[in-house]
């Protein structure tokens, strides 16, 4: 068979510039393939928004904040609680008060009230499950739920880290002596308000949160306590205090005797009268304090 002679073919070799162009072309092709689904859907990656829950908020405030953030009708988040499958202790009886942990949470268009509530409760459980909290609660003969309840009172009553430890000690000392706690913050919770003025008649209301009339801790937490309040609950400052009153912002007086406490209450009343606020019981205080050997308080 006859074969025609063909000269050997030279292999084409890319120049350095050519190789670079080919490499860039491949990258562009890969990028276009990855971007194509997004372009076709017209949706760019969503940047999560942030929802911040401050220390001391009550569950009702958290529900309202979630409704606003998700642009839902008022009451939607509260209505979602029974079916949200929240990992609450049995003592809570389905009530997440005190377990909607104060923190900043990511929110997207796919967020639901149930998912956000579950995230908050899981965060609270992780913080209550630490060795320091668990060991401290056992040392005081408390369950984690009781610890959260105590911490919520501390959160409502104390203005600073130093005060938190002392308020915690007042509560522990009163519980050890079977004395009613007599905290204005629990009255405020029962009446769904926040004030420094508590009337004597209000200390006689029929409510399980009336710690003037009932001994021991209230049946549930009264707000969402933060880490510092939890730490104070299990490791209170050493002391023999049984009373306290916030004479003015930044000036909380702690007393071991009722006589000493009455002097501080009188100063509180003078300060309030000088400011034109009149007299009232809150922050430690007046007519209620005069009739009761009470602990005193700031505001809940």
Residue pairs with C-beta under 8 A, 6 or more apart in sequence:
14 22
38 44
38 45
46 108
46 109
48 106
48 107
48 108
49 69
49 106
49 107
49 108
50 104
50 105
50 106
50 107
51 65
51 66
51 69
51 104
51 105
51 106
51 107
51 116
52 103
52 104
52 105
53 62
53 65
53 100
53 101
53 102
53 103
53 104
53 105
53 120
53 224
54 102
55 102
55 155
55 224
55 225
55 226
55 228
55 229
56 102
56 155
56 156
56 223
56 224
56 225
56 226
57 65
57 100
57 102
57 223
57 224
58 97
58 189
58 222
58 223
58 224
59 95
59 96
59 97
59 100
59 224
60 78
60 192
62 77
62 100
62 120
62 224
63 75
63 77
63 78
63 113
64 74
64 77
66 72
66 77
66 113
66 116
66 117
67 73
67 74
67 75
67 76
67 77
67 113
69 107
70 76
70 77
70 107
70 111
70 112
70 113
72 113
76 113
77 113
77 116
77 117
80 112
80 113
80 114
80 117
81 94
81 96
81 117
82 94
83 114
84 113
84 114
84 117
84 118
85 114
85 118
86 94
86 96
86 99
86 117
86 118
86 121
87 118
87 121
87 122
87 125
88 94
88 95
88 96
88 99
88 121
89 143
89 144
89 145
91 143
91 145
91 146
92 98
92 99
92 145
92 220
95 220
96 117
96 120
96 121
97 152
97 220
97 221
97 222
97 223
97 224
98 124
98 145
98 148
98 149
98 151
98 152
98 220
98 221
98 222
98 223
98 224
98 225
99 120
99 121
99 124
99 125
99 148
99 221
99 224
100 117
100 120
100 121
100 124
100 224
101 120
101 121
101 123
101 124
101 127
101 224
102 224
102 225
102 226
103 120
103 123
105 116
105 119
105 120
107 116
124 148
124 224
127 133
127 227
127 230
128 134
128 144
128 147
128 148
128 230
129 144
132 231
132 234
132 235
133 144
133 147
133 230
133 231
133 234
134 144
135 234
136 147
136 233
136 234
136 235
137 143
137 144
137 146
137 147
137 233
137 234
139 234
140 172
140 234
142 150
146 217
147 230
147 233
147 234
148 221
148 225
148 230
149 217
149 218
149 220
149 221
149 222
150 168
150 171
150 217
150 233
151 221
151 225
151 229
151 230
151 232
151 233
152 221
152 222
152 223
152 224
152 225
152 229
153 167
153 171
153 181
153 183
153 185
153 186
153 217
153 218
153 222
154 164
154 167
154 168
154 171
154 225
154 229
154 232
154 233
155 164
155 223
155 224
155 225
155 226
155 229
156 183
156 185
156 188
156 189
156 222
156 223
156 298
156 299
156 300
157 163
157 167
157 183
157 185
157 244
157 297
157 298
157 300
158 164
158 166
158 167
158 229
158 232
158 252
158 298
159 246
159 249
159 250
159 252
159 298
160 250
161 228
161 232
162 237
163 252
164 228
164 229
164 231
164 232
165 232
165 235
165 236
165 237
166 236
166 237
166 239
166 241
166 244
166 252
166 254
167 232
167 244
168 232
168 233
168 235
168 236
168 237
169 236
169 237
169 238
169 239
169 241
170 241
170 242
170 243
170 244
170 254
170 295
171 181
171 236
171 295
172 236
173 239
173 240
173 241
173 242
174 180
174 181
174 242
174 295
175 181
175 216
175 217
177 242
178 215
179 215
179 242
179 293
180 211
180 212
180 213
180 214
180 215
180 294
181 211
181 215
181 216
181 217
181 295
182 203
182 211
182 212
182 292
182 293
182 294
182 295
182 296
183 211
183 295
183 297
183 300
184 196
184 198
184 281
184 282
184 283
184 285
184 288
184 297
184 298
184 299
184 300
185 222
185 297
185 298
185 299
185 300
186 209
186 210
186 211
186 218
186 222
186 300
187 198
187 202
187 203
187 205
187 209
187 210
187 211
187 212
187 300
188 194
188 195
188 198
188 299
188 300
189 209
189 218
189 222
189 223
189 300
190 205
190 207
190 209
190 210
191 202
191 205
194 299
194 300
195 282
195 299
196 280
196 282
196 283
196 285
196 298
196 299
197 280
197 281
197 282
198 280
198 281
198 282
198 285
198 288
198 297
199 280
199 281
199 287
199 288
200 281
200 287
200 288
200 291
202 288
203 210
203 212
203 213
203 281
203 288
203 292
204 210
204 212
204 213
208 214
208 218
208 219
209 218
209 219
209 222
211 218
212 288
212 292
212 294
222 300
223 300
225 233
239 254
239 256
240 256
241 254
241 255
241 256
242 255
242 256
242 257
242 258
242 261
242 293
242 295
243 254
243 255
243 256
243 257
243 258
243 260
243 261
243 264
243 284
243 293
243 294
243 295
243 296
244 252
244 253
244 254
244 255
244 261
244 284
244 295
244 296
244 297
245 252
245 253
245 261
245 264
245 265
245 268
245 283
245 284
245 285
245 289
245 296
245 297
246 252
246 253
246 268
246 283
246 284
246 296
246 297
246 298
247 253
247 264
247 267
247 268
247 271
247 283
247 284
248 268
248 271
252 298
253 261
253 264
253 267
253 284
255 261
255 264
258 293
261 284
261 289
261 296
262 289
262 290
264 284
264 296
265 284
265 285
265 286
265 289
265 290
265 296
268 283
268 284
268 285
268 286
269 279
269 285
269 286
272 278
272 279
272 280
272 286
273 279
279 286
279 287
280 286
280 287
281 287
281 288
281 289
282 297
282 298
282 299
283 296
283 297
283 298
283 299
284 296
284 297
284 298
285 296
285 297
288 294
289 296
